[in-house]
């Protein structure tokens, strides 16, 4: 019997390569396309290319929508694993963004009605996208070290707020179309080359902590920010996410590699389940570091200093 299974919902943005390499089961959610068809949220570009998807999403941001796997889908996937006694660790997108964690917990309770001895732990990652995916990879590596499911779950609970995001979102027009920013502000920000720099807050939501003018200043400030907030970066796997910003992500990977020499650094696409709500223009690194402060005051001070140094 396998030690235990790790299951993550589809917003982890782990492409098939990483699912296989780290033995992580993914339960997909749903995306609704502009033609109203409902399909499983893909973690490949088999149905449409990344460029096609993000180009159409920018033109029609309200034509796409997402939904998590429902309770019945979670229940069936869980039952298939635990019916032979295999323990199951289920990780979900932040409960501050989605109801997925609640669905998973309800499904686990239902499974235990049929399999009373089932050992299922559900974890709210307080993250989304590649930040969530990196956390799942860390869980897998701890499992490979021989940690029990309870030991891994306790580590995740204790360390989830040490998973950082350091990057920018440069397509403010998409955010405006989603109703999160006025069109005037979006136009001005894009025209002026402003790159809002975001970090996860204590509840797992991305919050703007600073604004850089131009890519050169943004890269310099982000590197200083990673150095100030990261820990043991040379021993880490670092993910870089991008939503149709591959050249910028490749540049960021080069800069991070030269400065911090992580064990591995991978560029990850953001697939439709997260991309529909993020839009084009994201470029960010994900890594483990110091615990994030409750009000982000420490992080704001760090990025403000870094931005001043980058001028």
C-alpha positions in Angstrom: 0.0 0.0 0.0 1.3 3.5 -0.9 2.3 5.6 2.1 -0.4 8.2 1.3 -1.8 9.9 -1.7 -1.6 13.7 -2.3 -4.6 15.2 -4.2 -4.7 18.8 -5.3 -7.5 20.6 -7.0 -7.0 21.9 -10.5 -6.1 25.5 -9.5 -2.6 24.2 -8.4 -1.5 24.8 -12.1 0.8 21.7 -12.0 1.4 20.6 -15.6 1.3 16.9 -16.3 5.1 16.7 -16.1 5.0 17.8 -12.4 2.0 15.7 -11.6 3.9 12.6 -12.7 7.3 13.6 -11.2 5.9 14.3 -7.8 3.1 11.8 -7.9 0.3 14.3 -7.2 -3.3 13.5 -8.2 -5.2 16.4 -9.6 -9.0 16.8 -9.5 -10.0 19.3 -12.1 -12.6 22.0 -11.7 -14.8 23.4 -14.4 -14.5 26.2 -16.9 -17.4 27.6 -18.9 -16.4 28.8 -22.4 -18.0 31.7 -24.3 -20.2 29.2 -26.2 -21.6 28.1 -22.7 -20.0 24.7 -22.9 -18.8 23.3 -19.5 -15.4 21.5 -19.7 -13.0 20.2 -17.1 -10.4 22.9 -16.3 -7.4 21.7 -18.4 -3.8 21.6 -17.2 -2.6 21.3 -20.8 -3.0 23.4 -24.0 -4.4 20.5 -26.0 -7.8 22.2 -26.6 -6.4 25.7 -27.4 -3.0 27.2 -27.3 -1.9 29.5 -24.5 -1.6 32.5 -26.9 -5.1 31.8 -28.4 -6.6 31.5 -24.9 -5.2 34.7 -23.5 -5.9 36.7 -26.6 -9.5 35.7 -26.6 -9.8 36.1 -22.9 -8.6 39.7 -23.2 -11.2 40.4 -25.9 -14.0 38.7 -23.9 -13.1 38.7 -20.2 -16.7 38.1 -19.1 -17.3 35.3 -21.5 -15.4 32.8 -19.4 -16.1 31.6 -15.9 -14.9 29.0 -13.5 -16.3 26.6 -10.9 -14.6 24.1 -8.5 -15.1 20.4 -8.6 -18.4 19.8 -6.8 -19.0 17.7 -3.6 -20.0 14.6 -5.6 -16.9 14.8 -7.8 -14.7 15.1 -4.7 -16.5 12.3 -3.0 -16.1 9.9 -5.9 -12.4 10.7 -6.4 -11.7 10.3 -2.6 -13.6 7.0 -2.3 -11.6 5.5 -5.2 -8.4 6.1 -3.2 -9.4 5.3 0.4 -11.5 2.2 -0.3 -8.4 0.0 0.1 -7.2 1.8 3.2 -4.8 4.3 1.6 -4.6 7.6 3.5 -5.4 10.7 1.5 -4.1 14.3 1.9 -6.3 16.7 0.0 -5.1 20.3 -0.7 -7.3 23.0 -2.1 -7.1 26.6 -3.3 -7.4 29.3 -0.7 -10.8 29.4 1.1 -10.6 33.2 0.8 -11.1 32.9 -3.0 -13.2 29.8 -3.5 -15.5 27.4 -1.7 -13.5 24.4 -2.8 -12.1 23.7 0.7 -15.6 23.4 2.1 -16.6 21.1 -0.7 -13.7 18.9 0.0 -14.4 18.7 3.7 -18.1 17.9 3.0 -17.0 15.2 0.6 -14.6 13.7 3.1 -17.4 13.4 5.7 -19.6 11.7 3.2 -16.9 9.2 2.2 -16.4 8.3 5.9 -20.1 7.3 6.0 -19.2 4.5 3.6 -15.6 3.9 4.8 -15.6 4.8 8.5 -11.9 4.0 8.9 -10.9 6.3 6.0 -8.0 8.5 6.8 -8.5 11.8 5.0 -6.9 15.2 5.8 -8.1 18.4 4.0 -5.8 21.4 3.9 -6.7 24.9 2.9 -3.5 26.0 1.1 -4.3 29.7 1.5 -2.7 30.0 -2.0 -3.6 29.6 -5.6 -1.9 28.9 -8.9 1.8 28.0 -8.9 2.1 29.2 -5.3 -0.4 26.4 -4.4 1.4 24.0 -6.8 4.8 24.7 -5.1 3.2 23.8 -1.8 2.0 20.5 -3.2 5.4 19.8 -4.5 6.9 20.5 -1.1 4.4 18.0 0.4 5.5 15.4 -2.0 9.1 15.9 -1.2 8.4 15.5 2.5 6.5 12.3 1.7 9.6 11.1 -0.2 11.7 11.8 2.9 9.5 9.3 4.8 7.2 11.8 6.6 3.8 10.5 7.6 0.6 12.1 6.3 0.0 13.7 9.7 3.5 15.1 9.8 3.2 16.5 6.3 -0.2 18.0 7.1 1.1 19.7 10.3 4.1 21.1 8.3 1.8 22.6 5.8 -0.4 24.1 8.4 2.6 25.6 10.2 4.3 26.9 7.0 1.7 27.9 4.5 2.2 31.6 5.2 5.9 31.2 4.3 5.0 30.7 0.6 5.7 34.0 -1.2 4.8 35.6 -4.5 7.0 38.3 -6.0 6.0 39.6 -9.3 3.8 42.0 -11.3 0.6 42.2 -13.3 1.0 44.6 -16.2 -2.3 44.3 -18.0 -4.4 46.7 -16.0 -7.1 46.9 -18.7 -8.1 43.3 -18.1 -8.5 44.0 -14.4 -10.6 47.0 -15.2 -12.9 45.0 -17.4 -13.4 42.6 -14.6 -14.6 45.5 -12.5 -11.6 45.7 -10.2 -10.2 49.0 -11.4 -11.6 52.0 -13.2 -10.8 52.2 -16.9 -9.2 55.6 -16.5 -6.8 54.3 -13.9 -6.1 51.2 -16.0 -5.3 53.3 -19.1 -3.1 55.6 -17.1 -1.2 52.8 -15.5 -0.6 50.9 -18.7 0.3 54.1 -20.5 2.9 55.1 -17.9 4.4 51.6 -17.8 3.4 51.0 -14.2 3.9 47.5 -12.9 1.9 46.8 -9.7 3.9 44.4 -7.5 1.9 41.8 -5.7 2.4 39.5 -2.7 0.2 37.0 -0.9 -1.5 38.4 2.1 -2.0 36.5 5.3 -5.3 35.1 4.0 -3.8 34.0 0.6 -5.1 36.9 -1.5 -2.8 38.8 -3.7 -2.4 42.4 -2.6 -0.4 45.2 -4.3 2.4 46.2 -2.1 4.2 48.6 -4.4 4.3 50.0 -7.9 7.4 50.1 -10.2 7.7 52.3 -13.2 9.1 50.1 -16.0 10.4 46.6 -16.2 14.1 47.4 -15.3 13.1 49.0 -12.0 10.6 46.2 -11.3 13.2 43.4 -11.8 15.7 45.2 -9.6 13.2 45.7 -6.8 11.8 42.2 -7.0 15.3 40.7 -6.7 16.0 42.8 -3.6 12.6 41.8 -2.2 13.3 38.1 -2.8 16.6 38.4 -1.1 15.1 40.1 1.9 12.1 37.7 2.3 13.5 34.4 1.1 15.3 31.8 3.1 17.8 29.2 2.0 17.0 30.0 -1.7 19.9 27.9 -2.9 18.2 24.8 -1.5 14.8 25.5 -3.0 12.7 24.8 -6.1 11.4 28.1 -7.4 8.4 28.5 -9.7 7.9 31.4 -12.1 4.3 31.9 -13.3 3.3 33.7 -16.4 0.1 34.5 -18.3 1.3 35.1 -21.8 4.5 36.9 -20.6 7.0 34.2 -21.5 9.9 36.5 -22.5 9.6 38.4 -19.2 9.5 35.1 -17.2 12.6 33.8 -19.0 14.4 37.0 -18.1 13.3 36.8 -14.5 14.4 33.1 -14.3 17.9 34.2 -15.6 18.2 36.9 -13.0 17.0 34.7 -10.1 19.3 31.9 -11.2 22.3 34.2 -11.4 21.7 35.8 -8.0 20.3 33.0 -5.8 21.3 29.7 -7.6 18.2 27.7 -6.5 18.3 23.9 -6.9 15.8 24.2 -9.7 13.7 27.0 -11.3 10.8 26.3 -13.5 8.6 28.5 -15.6 4.9 27.5 -15.2 2.0 28.5 -17.4 -1.1 29.6 -15.6 -3.8 27.4 -17.0 -7.5 28.5 -17.6 -8.9 27.7 -14.1 -6.7 30.4 -12.6 -6.0 32.4 -15.8 -9.7 33.3 -16.3 -9.6 35.4 -13.1 -6.0 36.7 -13.4 -5.9 37.6 -17.1 -2.9 38.2 -19.3 0.1 40.1 -17.9 1.1 38.1 -14.8 4.8 37.4 -14.2 5.8 36.3 -10.7 8.1 34.0 -8.8 7.0 31.7 -6.0 9.4 30.6 -3.2 9.6 29.8 0.5 10.7 32.5 2.9 10.0 34.3 6.2 6.4 34.3 7.5 4.3 36.9 5.9 3.2 39.6 8.3 -0.5 39.9 9.2 -1.0 43.3 7.6 1.8 43.2 5.0 3.5 46.2 6.7 6.9 44.5 6.8 6.6 43.5 3.1 5.5 47.0 2.1 8.5 48.5 3.8 10.8 46.1 2.1 9.5 46.7 -1.4 9.4 50.5 -0.8 13.1 50.5 0.1 13.8 48.2 -2.9 11.9 50.5 -5.3 13.8 53.6 -4.0 17.1 51.7 -4.5 16.0 50.9 -8.1 15.5 54.5 -9.1 
